[in-house]
Amino acid sequence: MTDTPINLAILISGSGTTLQNLIDKIADGSLNARIGVVIASRPGIGGLDRAATAGLKSVVVNRKSFADIAAFSESVFSHCRAAKTDLICLAGWLSLLKIPPDFAGKMMNIHPALLPEFGGRGMYGHHVHEAVIARRSPISGCTVHFVDDEYDHGPIILQRVCPVMQDDTPAALAARVFEEEKIAYPMAIELFRGKRLVIEGRRVLIKGMEPSNSPSPGTLRESRGEGSSP
């Protein structure tokens, strides 16, 4: 594996907790990466403050300023190209994008549930955790997946699981899931950096890794061909 840091573009729409996790992992040396640009889909969000505190370049590409997805997407990807991005990481990004050929297979998202369940349009933030609790699911977790042109539909890279408690609130479950997200996203980025991810149709193969079949807390689960995206 090369020791060259991977160059990331981070796309945000909110408070930037996932962005902060990646900043922290880079700072402590556990993620060999640099963040070339942070792109926000709207102004005035907390993630922009986090980027400024970390000394990162940031730009706002306001979805409301564009007539259609194609024009909005082209603006977003032009900033990624200018930053010489190797991998785009969605971090609480809520806007659909039309992915150009040069970034196909070079975009990831992390979803706060075990896709393909609890995904799709409107399934973000507390809405996801409310749905998991309402379903009385015994486990939840997070999913890292490649991004395609549909919400929560691209090939799954890996998942980590955690229990759902009988008295859980959405906030309590969100905090537990986020602890798994903090591990899963940097791991997926490192796998990409090491050229260990192979997309075969709807399945992602991880070179040199044996998946676990046990859904115990913290389990790493490799894609079995089901779908996901932001």
MIDOSE-1310 file (N, C-alpha, C; in nm, 2 decimals, decimal comma, always signed):
residues 230
mtdt	+0,08/-0,12/+0,00/+0,00/+0,00/+0,00/+0,09/+0,12/+0,00; +0,05/+0,22/-0,08/+0,13/+0,35/-0,08/+0,11/+0,43/+0,04; +0,21/+0,51/+0,08/+0,20/+0,59/+0,20/+0,15/+0,73/+0,16; +0,11/+0,75/+0,04/+0,07/+0,88/-0,01/-0,07/+0,91/+0,05
pinl	-0,10/+1,02/+0,11/-0,23/+1,06/+0,17/-0,33/+1,07/+0,05; -0,45/+1,02/+0,08/-0,56/+1,04/-0,02/-0,62/+1,17/-0,01; -0,65/+1,24/-0,12/-0,70/+1,37/-0,12/-0,86/+1,37/-0,12; -0,92/+1,42/-0,02/-1,07/+1,41/+0,00/-1,14/+1,54/-0,03
aili	-1,26/+1,53/-0,08/-1,35/+1,64/-0,08/-1,47/+1,60/+0,01; -1,50/+1,68/+0,10/-1,61/+1,65/+0,20/-1,73/+1,73/+0,17; -1,85/+1,67/+0,15/-1,97/+1,74/+0,12/-2,06/+1,74/+0,24; -2,11/+1,86/+0,28/-2,18/+1,87/+0,40/-2,31/+1,95/+0,38
sgsg	-2,41/+1,92/+0,47/-2,54/+2,00/+0,47/-2,58/+2,04/+0,61; -2,50/+2,01/+0,71/-2,55/+2,03/+0,85/-2,44/+2,07/+0,94; -2,44/+2,01/+1,06/-2,35/+2,05/+1,17/-2,21/+2,00/+1,15; -2,18/+1,90/+1,07/-2,05/+1,86/+1,04/-1,98/+1,77/+1,14
ttlq	-2,06/+1,69/+1,21/-2,00/+1,59/+1,30/-1,92/+1,49/+1,23; -1,96/+1,44/+1,12/-1,89/+1,34/+1,04/-1,76/+1,41/+0,99; -1,77/+1,53/+0,94/-1,65/+1,60/+0,90/-1,55/+1,61/+1,01; -1,60/+1,65/+1,13/-1,51/+1,66/+1,25/-1,44/+1,53/+1,28
nlid	-1,52/+1,42/+1,27/-1,46/+1,29/+1,29/-1,34/+1,26/+1,20; -1,36/+1,30/+1,07/-1,25/+1,28/+0,97/-1,13/+1,37/+1,00; -1,16/+1,49/+1,04/-1,05/+1,59/+1,08/-0,97/+1,53/+1,19; -1,04/+1,48/+1,29/-0,98/+1,42/+1,41/-0,89/+1,30/+1,38
kiad	-0,95/+1,21/+1,29/-0,88/+1,09/+1,25/-0,75/+1,12/+1,17; -0,76/+1,22/+1,09/-0,64/+1,27/+1,02/-0,54/+1,32/+1,11; -0,58/+1,40/+1,21/-0,49/+1,47/+1,31/-0,42/+1,36/+1,39; -0,49/+1,25/+1,43/-0,42/+1,16/+1,52/-0,35/+1,05/+1,44
gsln	-0,34/+1,06/+1,31/-0,26/+0,97/+1,23/-0,33/+0,84/+1,19; -0,45/+0,82/+1,23/-0,52/+0,69/+1,20/-0,58/+0,69/+1,06; -0,60/+0,81/+1,00/-0,65/+0,81/+0,86/-0,54/+0,89/+0,78; -0,49/+0,82/+0,68/-0,38/+0,89/+0,60/-0,45/+0,96/+0,48
arig	-0,49/+1,08/+0,51/-0,57/+1,16/+0,41/-0,54/+1,31/+0,44; -0,58/+1,39/+0,34/-0,59/+1,53/+0,35/-0,72/+1,58/+0,29; -0,78/+1,68/+0,35/-0,91/+1,73/+0,30/-0,88/+1,86/+0,21; -0,90/+1,84/+0,08/-0,86/+1,95/-0,01/-0,97/+2,06/-0,02
vvia	-1,10/+2,02/+0,01/-1,20/+2,12/+0,00/-1,33/+2,06/+0,08; -1,40/+2,15/+0,14/-1,53/+2,12/+0,20/-1,63/+2,19/+0,13; -1,73/+2,12/+0,08/-1,84/+2,19/+0,00/-1,97/+2,18/+0,08; -2,04/+2,29/+0,10/-2,16/+2,29/+0,17/-2,28/+2,32/+0,07
srpg	-2,39/+2,26/+0,09/-2,51/+2,28/+0,01/-2,59/+2,40/+0,05; -2,56/+2,46/+0,16/-2,63/+2,58/+0,20/-2,54/+2,66/+0,29; -2,56/+2,79/+0,30/-2,48/+2,87/+0,39/-2,52/+2,86/+0,54; -2,43/+2,91/+0,63/-2,47/+2,93/+0,77/-2,48/+2,80/+0,85
iggl	-2,42/+2,69/+0,80/-2,43/+2,57/+0,88/-2,31/+2,54/+0,96; -2,32/+2,46/+1,07/-2,21/+2,44/+1,16/-2,09/+2,38/+1,10; -2,11/+2,30/+1,00/-2,00/+2,23/+0,94/-1,90/+2,33/+0,88; -1,95/+2,45/+0,83/-1,86/+2,55/+0,78/-1,77/+2,61/+0,89
draa	-1,83/+2,62/+1,01/-1,75/+2,67/+1,12/-1,64/+2,57/+1,16; -1,67/+2,44/+1,15/-1,57/+2,34/+1,18/-1,46/+2,34/+1,08; -1,49/+2,36/+0,95/-1,39/+2,37/+0,85/-1,30/+2,49/+0,87; -1,36/+2,60/+0,90/-1,28/+2,72/+0,93/-1,19/+2,70/+1,05
tagl	-1,24/+2,64/+1,15/-1,15/+2,62/+1,27/-1,03/+2,53/+1,24; -1,05/+2,43/+1,15/-0,95/+2,34/+1,11/-0,86/+2,40/+1,00; -0,89/+2,52/+0,95/-0,81/+2,58/+0,85/-0,83/+2,52/+0,71; -0,95/+2,46/+0,68/-0,97/+2,40/+0,56/-1,04/+2,49/+0,46
ksvv	-1,01/+2,48/+0,33/-1,08/+2,55/+0,23/-1,23/+2,51/+0,22; -1,32/+2,60/+0,21/-1,46/+2,56/+0,20/-1,53/+2,65/+0,10; -1,63/+2,60/+0,04/-1,71/+2,67/-0,06/-1,86/+2,64/-0,03; -1,95/+2,73/-0,06/-2,09/+2,70/-0,06/-2,15/+2,69/-0,20
vnrk	-2,21/+2,58/-0,23/-2,28/+2,56/-0,36/-2,43/+2,55/-0,32; -2,50/+2,66/-0,32/-2,64/+2,66/-0,26/-2,73/+2,59/-0,36; -2,79/+2,48/-0,32/-2,89/+2,41/-0,41/-3,00/+2,50/-0,46; -3,04/+2,60/-0,38/-3,15/+2,69/-0,42/-3,11/+2,78/-0,53
sfad	-2,98/+2,80/-0,56/-2,94/+2,89/-0,66/-2,94/+2,83/-0,80; -2,97/+2,70/-0,81/-2,96/+2,63/-0,94/-3,10/+2,58/-0,98; -3,12/+2,59/-1,11/-3,26/+2,56/-1,16/-3,28/+2,41/-1,17; -3,17/+2,33/-1,18/-3,19/+2,18/-1,19/-3,07/+2,11/-1,13
iaaf	-3,08/+1,98/-1,12/-2,98/+1,90/-1,06/-2,85/+1,90/-1,14; -2,87/+1,90/-1,27/-2,75/+1,89/-1,36/-2,66/+2,01/-1,34; -2,72/+2,13/-1,34/-2,64/+2,25/-1,32/-2,57/+2,26/-1,18; -2,65/+2,22/-1,08/-2,60/+2,21/-0,94/-2,49/+2,11/-0,93
sesv	-2,51/+2,00/-0,99/-2,40/+1,89/-0,98/-2,28/+1,94/-1,05; -2,29/+2,00/-1,16/-2,17/+2,04/-1,24/-2,09/+2,14/-1,15; -2,15/+2,23/-1,08/-2,08/+2,32/-0,99/-2,01/+2,25/-0,88; -2,08/+2,16/-0,82/-2,01/+2,08/-0,71/-1,89/+2,01/-0,76
fshc	-1,90/+1,94/-0,87/-1,79/+1,86/-0,92/-1,68/+1,94/-0,98; -1,71/+2,06/-1,02/-1,60/+2,15/-1,07/-1,51/+2,19/-0,95; -1,57/+2,21/-0,84/-1,48/+2,24/-0,72/-1,40/+2,11/-0,68; -1,46/+2,00/-0,69/-1,38/+1,87/-0,66/-1,27/+1,86/-0,76
raak	-1,29/+1,88/-0,89/-1,18/+1,87/-0,99/-1,07/+1,97/-0,96; -1,11/+2,09/-0,92/-1,01/+2,20/-0,89/-0,92/+2,16/-0,78; -0,98/+2,09/-0,68/-0,90/+2,04/-0,56/-0,83/+1,91/-0,59; -0,83/+1,86/-0,71/-0,76/+1,74/-0,75/-0,80/+1,62/-0,65
tdli	-0,93/+1,61/-0,64/-0,99/+1,51/-0,54/-0,97/+1,37/-0,59; -0,93/+1,28/-0,50/-0,92/+1,14/-0,53/-1,05/+1,07/-0,49; -1,12/+1,11/-0,38/-1,24/+1,05/-0,33/-1,33/+1,16/-0,27; -1,46/+1,15/-0,31/-1,56/+1,25/-0,25/-1,63/+1,17/-0,14
clag	-1,64/+1,23/-0,02/-1,70/+1,17/+0,10/-1,82/+1,26/+0,14; -1,94/+1,20/+0,13/-2,06/+1,27/+0,17/-2,07/+1,26/+0,32; -2,09/+1,37/+0,39/-2,09/+1,37/+0,54/-2,21/+1,45/+0,58; -2,33/+1,39/+0,58/-2,45/+1,46/+0,61/-2,50/+1,54/+0,49
wlsl	-2,46/+1,51/+0,37/-2,50/+1,58/+0,25/-2,64/+1,53/+0,21; -2,74/+1,62/+0,19/-2,88/+1,59/+0,17/-2,93/+1,61/+0,03; -2,84/+1,66/-0,07/-2,89/+1,69/-0,20/-2,85/+1,58/-0,30; -2,94/+1,54/-0,38/-2,91/+1,45/-0,49/-2,82/+1,51/-0,59
lkip	-2,73/+1,42/-0,64/-2,63/+1,47/-0,74/-2,64/+1,38/-0,86; -2,61/+1,44/-0,98/-2,59/+1,36/-1,10/-2,44/+1,34/-1,12; -2,39/+1,21/-1,11/-2,25/+1,18/-1,10/-2,19/+1,17/-1,24; -2,09/+1,25/-1,27/-2,02/+1,24/-1,40/-1,93/+1,12/-1,41
pdfa	-1,89/+1,08/-1,53/-1,81/+0,95/-1,54/-1,68/+0,96/-1,47; -1,62/+1,08/-1,45/-1,49/+1,08/-1,39/-1,49/+1,06/-1,24; -1,61/+1,07/-1,18/-1,62/+1,04/-1,04/-1,71/+0,92/-1,01; -1,74/+0,84/-1,11/-1,81/+0,71/-1,08/-1,72/+0,62/-1,00
gkmm	-1,77/+0,56/-0,90/-1,69/+0,47/-0,81/-1,59/+0,55/-0,73; -1,60/+0,68/-0,72/-1,51/+0,76/-0,64/-1,58/+0,85/-0,54; -1,70/+0,81/-0,50/-1,79/+0,88/-0,41/-1,84/+0,78/-0,30; -1,83/+0,82/-0,18/-1,88/+0,74/-0,07/-1,98/+0,82/+0,02
nihp	-2,07/+0,75/+0,08/-2,16/+0,81/+0,18/-2,16/+0,72/+0,30; -2,20/+0,77/+0,42/-2,23/+0,69/+0,54/-2,37/+0,72/+0,58; -2,44/+0,61/+0,60/-2,59/+0,62/+0,63/-2,61/+0,57/+0,77; -2,68/+0,63/+0,86/-2,70/+0,59/+1,00/-2,80/+0,48/+1,03
allp	-2,79/+0,38/+0,94/-2,88/+0,26/+0,96/-2,82/+0,15/+0,87; -2,88/+0,03/+0,89/-2,83/-0,09/+0,81/-2,91/-0,10/+0,68; -2,86/-0,04/+0,58/-2,92/-0,05/+0,45/-2,93/-0,19/+0,40; -3,02/-0,23/+0,32/-3,12/-0,15/+0,24/-3,24/-0,10/+0,32
efgg	-3,26/-0,15/+0,45/-3,37/-0,10/+0,53/-3,34/+0,05/+0,57; -3,45/+0,12/+0,60/-3,44/+0,25/+0,66/-3,36/+0,35/+0,57; -3,37/+0,34/+0,44/-3,31/+0,43/+0,35/-3,40/+0,49/+0,25; -3,35/+0,58/+0,17/-3,44/+0,64/+0,07/-3,46/+0,79/+0,10
rgmy	-3,54/+0,86/+0,01/-3,57/+1,00/+0,03/-3,63/+1,03/+0,16; -3,58/+1,12/+0,24/-3,64/+1,16/+0,37/-3,58/+1,08/+0,48; -3,51/+0,98/+0,46/-3,45/+0,90/+0,56/-3,31/+0,95/+0,60; -3,31/+1,05/+0,69/-3,18/+1,11/+0,73/-3,20/+1,16/+0,87
ghhv	-3,09/+1,17/+0,95/-3,09/+1,23/+1,08/-3,18/+1,15/+1,17; -3,26/+1,23/+1,25/-3,35/+1,16/+1,35/-3,46/+1,08/+1,29; -3,49/+1,11/+1,16/-3,60/+1,04/+1,10/-3,56/+0,89/+1,09; -3,44/+0,86/+1,06/-3,39/+0,72/+1,05/-3,40/+0,65/+1,19
heav	-3,36/+0,71/+1,29/-3,36/+0,65/+1,42/-3,50/+0,63/+1,48; -3,59/+0,73/+1,45/-3,73/+0,71/+1,48/-3,79/+0,59/+1,41; -3,75/+0,57/+1,29/-3,81/+0,46/+1,21/-3,76/+0,33/+1,27; -3,63/+0,32/+1,30/-3,57/+0,20/+1,36/-3,64/+0,16/+1,49
iarr	-3,66/+0,26/+1,58/-3,73/+0,24/+1,71/-3,87/+0,20/+1,69; -3,94/+0,26/+1,59/-4,08/+0,23/+1,57/-4,10/+0,09/+1,52; -4,00/+0,04/+1,44/-4,01/-0,10/+1,39/-3,97/-0,20/+1,49; -3,92/-0,16/+1,61/-3,88/-0,24/+1,72/-3,76/-0,33/+1,67
spis	-3,68/-0,28/+1,59/-3,56/-0,36/+1,54/-3,46/-0,38/+1,66; -3,41/-0,50/+1,67/-3,32/-0,53/+1,78/-3,18/-0,47/+1,76; -3,14/-0,44/+1,64/-3,01/-0,39/+1,61/-3,03/-0,27/+1,51; -2,93/-0,19/+1,51/-2,91/-0,08/+1,41/-2,77/-0,07/+1,38
gctv	-2,72/+0,04/+1,33/-2,58/+0,05/+1,29/-2,56/+0,15/+1,18; -2,46/+0,14/+1,11/-2,43/+0,23/+1,00/-2,38/+0,15/+0,87; -2,40/+0,22/+0,76/-2,36/+0,16/+0,63/-2,27/+0,26/+0,56; -2,16/+0,21/+0,51/-2,08/+0,29/+0,42/-2,09/+0,23/+0,28
hfvd	-2,12/+0,32/+0,18/-2,15/+0,27/+0,05/-2,10/+0,36/-0,06; -2,08/+0,31/-0,18/-2,06/+0,39/-0,29/-2,19/+0,46/-0,33; -2,17/+0,58/-0,39/-2,29/+0,66/-0,42/-2,32/+0,65/-0,57; -2,45/+0,64/-0,60/-2,49/+0,65/-0,74/-2,60/+0,76/-0,75
deyd	-2,68/+0,76/-0,86/-2,77/+0,87/-0,88/-2,90/+0,86/-0,81; -2,92/+0,76/-0,72/-3,04/+0,74/-0,64/-3,01/+0,75/-0,49; -3,11/+0,79/-0,41/-3,09/+0,79/-0,27/-3,07/+0,65/-0,22; -2,96/+0,63/-0,14/-2,94/+0,51/-0,07/-2,95/+0,38/-0,15
hgpi	-2,88/+0,39/-0,26/-2,89/+0,28/-0,36/-2,76/+0,22/-0,41; -2,65/+0,29/-0,39/-2,52/+0,24/-0,44/-2,47/+0,12/-0,37; -2,37/+0,05/-0,42/-2,32/-0,08/-0,36/-2,26/-0,05/-0,22; -2,30/-0,14/-0,13/-2,25/-0,14/+0,01/-2,11/-0,18/+0,02
ilqr	-2,03/-0,10/+0,10/-1,89/-0,14/+0,12/-1,88/-0,22/+0,25; -1,92/-0,16/+0,36/-1,92/-0,23/+0,49/-2,03/-0,17/+0,58; -2,06/-0,25/+0,69/-2,15/-0,21/+0,79/-2,10/-0,24/+0,92; -2,14/-0,16/+1,02/-2,11/-0,19/+1,16/-2,24/-0,19/+1,24
vcpv	-2,26/-0,27/+1,34/-2,39/-0,28/+1,41/-2,38/-0,25/+1,55; -2,49/-0,21/+1,61/-2,50/-0,18/+1,75/-2,64/-0,22/+1,80; -2,66/-0,24/+1,93/-2,79/-0,28/+1,98/-2,89/-0,16/+1,98; -3,02/-0,19/+1,97/-3,12/-0,10/+2,00/-3,18/-0,14/+2,14
mqdd	-3,18/-0,04/+2,23/-3,23/-0,07/+2,37/-3,38/-0,05/+2,37; -3,45/-0,12/+2,47/-3,59/-0,12/+2,48/-3,64/+0,02/+2,51; -3,56/+0,10/+2,58/-3,61/+0,23/+2,62/-3,54/+0,34/+2,54; -3,48/+0,31/+2,42/-3,41/+0,40/+2,34/-3,49/+0,52/+2,30
tpaa	-3,43/+0,64/+2,29/-3,48/+0,76/+2,23/-3,40/+0,77/+2,10; -3,45/+0,85/+2,00/-3,38/+0,87/+1,88/-3,24/+0,93/+1,91; -3,23/+1,02/+2,00/-3,10/+1,08/+2,03/-3,00/+0,98/+2,09; -3,05/+0,90/+2,18/-2,96/+0,80/+2,24/-2,91/+0,70/+2,14
laar	-3,00/+0,65/+2,05/-2,97/+0,56/+1,95/-2,87/+0,63/+1,85; -2,89/+0,75/+1,81/-2,81/+0,82/+1,72/-2,66/+0,83/+1,78; -2,65/+0,85/+1,91/-2,52/+0,86/+1,97/-2,45/+0,73/+1,96; -2,52/+0,62/+1,98/-2,46/+0,49/+1,98/-2,42/+0,45/+1,83
vfee	-2,51/+0,48/+1,74/-2,47/+0,46/+1,60/-2,35/+0,54/+1,56; -2,34/+0,66/+1,60/-2,23/+0,75/+1,56/-2,10/+0,69/+1,61; -2,10/+0,63/+1,72/-1,97/+0,56/+1,76/-1,92/+0,46/+1,66; -2,02/+0,39/+1,60/-1,98/+0,30/+1,49/-1,94/+0,37/+1,37
ekia	-2,01/+0,48/+1,34/-1,97/+0,56/+1,22/-1,83/+0,61/+1,23; -1,79/+0,65/+1,35/-1,65/+0,70/+1,36/-1,54/+0,60/+1,33; -1,58/+0,47/+1,34/-1,48/+0,37/+1,30/-1,50/+0,33/+1,15; -1,62/+0,32/+1,11/-1,65/+0,26/+0,98/-1,60/+0,35/+0,86
ypma	-1,63/+0,48/+0,87/-1,60/+0,57/+0,76/-1,45/+0,58/+0,73; -1,37/+0,61/+0,84/-1,22/+0,61/+0,81/-1,17/+0,47/+0,76; -1,23/+0,36/+0,81/-1,19/+0,23/+0,76/-1,21/+0,21/+0,61; -1,33/+0,26/+0,57/-1,37/+0,25/+0,43/-1,28/+0,33/+0,34
ielf	-1,25/+0,45/+0,39/-1,16/+0,54/+0,32/-1,02/+0,48/+0,30; -0,97/+0,42/+0,41/-0,84/+0,36/+0,40/-0,84/+0,24/+0,31; -0,95/+0,16/+0,30/-0,96/+0,05/+0,21/-0,96/+0,10/+0,06; -1,02/+0,21/+0,04/-1,02/+0,28/-0,09/-0,88/+0,32/-0,13
rgkr	-0,82/+0,39/-0,03/-0,68/+0,44/-0,05/-0,59/+0,33/-0,09; -0,60/+0,21/-0,03/-0,52/+0,10/-0,05/-0,56/+0,01/-0,17; -0,66/+0,06/-0,25/-0,70/-0,01/-0,37/-0,75/-0,15/-0,34; -0,82/-0,16/-0,22/-0,87/-0,29/-0,18/-1,02/-0,31/-0,21
lvie	-1,09/-0,21/-0,27/-1,23/-0,23/-0,30/-1,25/-0,25/-0,44; -1,33/-0,36/-0,47/-1,36/-0,39/-0,61/-1,51/-0,40/-0,62; -1,56/-0,32/-0,71/-1,71/-0,32/-0,74/-1,74/-0,42/-0,85; -1,82/-0,52/-0,81/-1,87/-0,61/-0,91/-2,02/-0,61/-0,91
grrv	-2,08/-0,52/-1,00/-2,22/-0,51/-1,01/-2,27/-0,44/-0,89; -2,36/-0,51/-0,81/-2,42/-0,46/-0,69/-2,34/-0,50/-0,57; -2,23/-0,55/-0,59/-2,15/-0,61/-0,47/-2,01/-0,54/-0,47; -1,96/-0,52/-0,35/-1,83/-0,46/-0,33/-1,74/-0,57/-0,26
likg	-1,64/-0,61/-0,32/-1,54/-0,71/-0,26/-1,43/-0,64/-0,20; -1,39/-0,68/-0,08/-1,28/-0,62/-0,01/-1,16/-0,72/-0,01; -1,06/-0,68/-0,08/-0,94/-0,77/-0,09/-0,88/-0,80/+0,04; -0,86/-0,93/+0,07/-0,79/-0,96/+0,20/-0,87/-0,95/+0,32
meps	-1,00/-0,94/+0,32/-1,08/-0,93/+0,44/-1,19/-1,04/+0,43; -1,20/-1,11/+0,54/-1,31/-1,21/+0,56/-1,43/-1,15/+0,63; -1,55/-1,14/+0,57/-1,66/-1,08/+0,64/-1,71/-1,17/+0,76; -1,77/-1,10/+0,86/-1,83/-1,18/+0,97/-1,98/-1,19/+0,94
nsps	-2,04/-1,30/+0,98/-2,18/-1,33/+0,96/-2,26/-1,30/+1,09; -2,19/-1,26/+1,19/-2,26/-1,24/+1,32/-2,29/-1,10/+1,34; -2,42/-1,06/+1,37/-2,46/-0,92/+1,39/-2,44/-0,88/+1,53; -2,32/-0,90/+1,59/-2,30/-0,86/+1,73/-2,25/-0,72/+1,72
pgtl	-2,25/-0,64/+1,84/-2,21/-0,50/+1,84/-2,07/-0,48/+1,78; -2,06/-0,39/+1,69/-1,93/-0,35/+1,63/-1,89/-0,44/+1,52; -1,97/-0,54/+1,48/-1,93/-0,63/+1,38/-1,91/-0,56/+1,24; -1,81/-0,60/+1,17/-1,79/-0,55/+1,04/-1,85/-0,64/+0,94
resr	-1,94/-0,59/+0,86/-2,01/-0,67/+0,76/-1,98/-0,63/+0,62; -1,93/-0,72/+0,54/-1,90/-0,68/+0,40/-2,03/-0,69/+0,32; -2,03/-0,62/+0,21/-2,15/-0,62/+0,12/-2,18/-0,76/+0,07; -2,31/-0,79/+0,07/-2,35/-0,91/+0,01/-2,44/-0,89/-0,11
gegs	-2,43/-0,77/-0,17/-2,49/-0,74/-0,30/-2,62/-0,66/-0,29; -2,66/-0,62/-0,17/-2,77/-0,53/-0,15/-2,73/-0,39/-0,17; -2,83/-0,30/-0,19/-2,80/-0,16/-0,23/-2,80/-0,06/-0,12; -2,75/+0,06/-0,15/-2,75/+0,18/-0,07/-2,71/+0,31/-0,15
sp	-2,71/+0,47/-0,09/-2,65/+0,60/-0,14/-2,71/+0,72/-0,06; -2,67/+0,85/-0,08/-2,71/+0,94/+0,02/-2,86/+0,98/+0,01
